[in-house]
Amino acid sequence: MSGTRINLLPHRELKRAARKREFVFVAAGTVIFALATAFLAHTILAGMVESQMNKNKFLKAEIAKVDKEIEEIQRLKEQTAALLARKQIVETLQANRTEAVHLLDQLVRQLPDGIYLKSVKQNVDKINLTGYAQSNARIATLMRNLDTSPWLTRAELVETKAVQLNSLRVNEFSLNIQLKRDQPPDAGKPAAKEKGA
């Protein structure tokens, strides 16, 4: 017998089975790799989302703090504005506290003979004078005197009419004048010089 061998085993089926096993291993490896990649990607994305959510929470907390600080600053600004308004009122009152004295002083100085005042009404810096005069010429003199006053200006006649007062015929008048708010520091000096002269 010579050495020729005949293979009686089903080699095609074996190769097919081997290829099938190889395909299953490759497919299983691919599925496992895909699952591992998906899990890793999901874990990374979940970590990034959680990190971003933590950042958002931190930012919201900081924004809330800043909002509270802005409200506090706004409240302080309102208080400051209110205090400045009060300070302005006090300064105005302080600056104008002698107005009544100057007004009465000027009325006495500028009032010519033959005129009698019935009322003096002041509304801020506007003053209304009503009274009686012996003639319209005396009212004109009063208006000229008031316009030359260092504390009064803009004498305007509102009305004049003839009336009977205690059996005398007189002119009843009403006129408006304005108080000068900004006075120079030496506004009262000319009157003092005239007094001394």
C-alpha positions in Angstrom: 0.0 0.0 0.0 1.3 3.2 -1.0 1.0 6.4 1.0 -2.0 8.1 -0.6 -4.4 9.3 2.0 -7.9 10.2 1.4 -9.6 12.6 3.7 -13.1 11.4 4.4 -13.9 14.1 6.9 -16.4 16.8 5.7 -13.9 19.6 5.4 -16.4 22.0 3.8 -18.8 21.8 6.7 -15.9 22.3 9.1 -14.8 25.4 7.2 -18.3 26.7 7.2 -18.7 26.1 10.9 -15.4 27.8 11.5 -16.4 30.8 9.5 -19.8 30.9 11.3 -18.0 30.9 14.7 -15.7 33.6 13.5 -18.6 35.6 12.2 -20.4 35.2 15.6 -17.3 36.2 17.5 -16.8 39.3 15.2 -20.5 40.2 15.5 -20.5 39.7 19.3 -17.3 41.8 19.5 -18.8 44.5 17.3 -22.0 44.6 19.4 -19.9 44.6 22.7 -17.7 47.4 21.3 -20.8 49.4 20.1 -22.4 48.9 23.5 -19.3 49.9 25.3 -18.9 53.0 23.1 -22.5 54.0 23.6 -22.2 53.5 27.4 -19.0 55.5 27.4 -20.6 58.3 25.3 -23.7 58.3 27.5 -21.6 58.5 30.6 -19.5 61.4 29.2 -22.6 63.3 28.0 -24.4 62.7 31.3 -21.3 64.0 33.1 -21.2 67.1 30.9 -25.0 67.7 31.3 -24.6 67.3 35.1 -21.6 69.7 35.1 -23.6 72.2 33.0 -26.6 71.9 35.3 -24.3 72.5 38.3 -22.9 75.5 36.6 -26.4 76.8 35.8 -27.5 76.3 39.4 -24.4 78.2 40.6 -25.1 81.0 38.1 -28.7 81.2 39.2 -27.6 81.5 42.8 -25.1 84.2 41.9 -27.7 86.0 39.8 -30.1 85.9 42.8 -27.4 87.4 45.0 -26.7 90.1 42.5 -30.4 90.8 42.2 -30.6 91.3 45.9 -27.6 93.5 45.9 -29.2 95.6 43.0 -32.4 95.9 45.1 -30.4 97.0 48.1 -28.5 99.5 45.9 -31.8 100.8 44.5 -33.2 101.1 48.0 -30.1 103.0 49.1 -30.4 105.3 46.0 -34.0 106.0 46.9 -33.0 106.8 50.5 -30.2 109.0 49.3 -32.5 110.9 47.0 -35.0 111.3 49.8 -32.3 112.6 52.1 -31.0 115.0 49.4 -34.5 116.3 48.9 -34.9 116.9 52.6 -31.5 118.5 52.7 -32.5 120.8 49.8 -35.7 121.7 51.6 -33.8 122.5 54.8 -31.2 124.6 52.8 -34.0 126.4 51.0 -35.7 127.2 54.3 -32.4 128.2 55.8 -31.6 130.5 52.9 -35.1 132.0 52.8 -35.8 132.3 56.5 -35.2 136.0 56.5 -37.5 136.6 53.5 -40.5 137.7 55.6 -38.4 140.2 57.5 -37.0 141.6 54.2 -40.4 141.7 52.6 -42.0 143.6 55.5 -38.9 145.9 55.7 -39.1 146.7 52.0 -42.9 147.2 52.1 -42.4 149.8 55.0 -39.6 151.5 53.1 -41.2 151.6 49.7 -44.8 152.4 50.8 -45.5 156.1 49.9 -47.8 158.3 52.0 -51.4 158.0 51.2 -51.4 154.2 50.7 -52.8 151.7 53.2 -52.3 148.0 52.8 -55.3 145.7 53.5 -53.6 142.3 52.9 -50.3 140.8 51.9 -50.4 137.2 50.6 -47.3 135.2 49.7 -47.2 132.1 47.5 -43.6 130.9 47.2 -41.9 133.9 45.6 -45.1 135.7 44.4 -46.7 138.3 46.6 -50.1 139.9 46.2 -50.8 143.2 47.8 -54.3 144.7 48.2 -55.0 148.0 49.8 -56.3 151.6 49.4 -54.7 154.6 47.8 -55.7 158.3 47.8 -55.0 158.4 44.0 -53.8 156.3 41.1 -50.6 158.4 41.1 -49.7 157.0 44.5 -50.2 153.5 43.2 -47.9 154.2 40.3 -45.3 155.6 42.8 -45.6 152.4 44.9 -45.0 150.3 41.8 -41.9 152.3 40.8 -40.6 152.1 44.4 -41.1 148.3 44.5 -39.3 147.8 41.2 -36.3 149.7 42.5 -36.2 147.6 45.7 -33.2 145.2 46.1 -35.6 142.4 47.4 -38.7 142.9 45.2 -39.3 143.0 41.4 -41.9 142.8 38.7 -44.7 145.0 40.1 -47.8 144.4 38.1 -51.1 146.1 38.7 -54.0 143.6 38.7 -56.9 145.9 39.4 -57.8 149.4 40.6 -61.3 150.7 41.3 -62.8 153.7 43.0 -64.7 152.8 46.3 -66.2 154.7 49.2 -64.4 154.0 52.5 -65.6 155.8 55.7 -67.3 158.5 53.5 -64.0 159.1 51.6 -63.6 158.3 48.0 -60.4 156.2 47.6 -58.9 153.8 45.0 -58.9 150.1 46.0 -56.0 148.3 44.3 -54.5 144.8 43.9 -51.0 144.3 42.5 -48.5 141.4 42.3 -44.8 141.5 42.9 -42.1 138.9 43.0 -39.5 138.3 45.7 -36.0 138.1 44.4 -34.5 134.8 45.6 -30.9 135.2 44.7 -29.6 138.2 46.7 -26.1 139.5 46.5 -24.4 139.5 49.9 -24.3 143.3 49.9 -28.0 143.8 48.9 -28.7 145.6 52.2 -25.7 148.0 52.1 -27.2 150.8 50.0 -30.1 151.1 52.4 -27.6 151.3 55.3 -25.7 154.1 53.5 -28.9 156.0 52.9 -29.8 155.7 56.5 -26.4 156.9 57.6 -26.5 159.9 55.1 
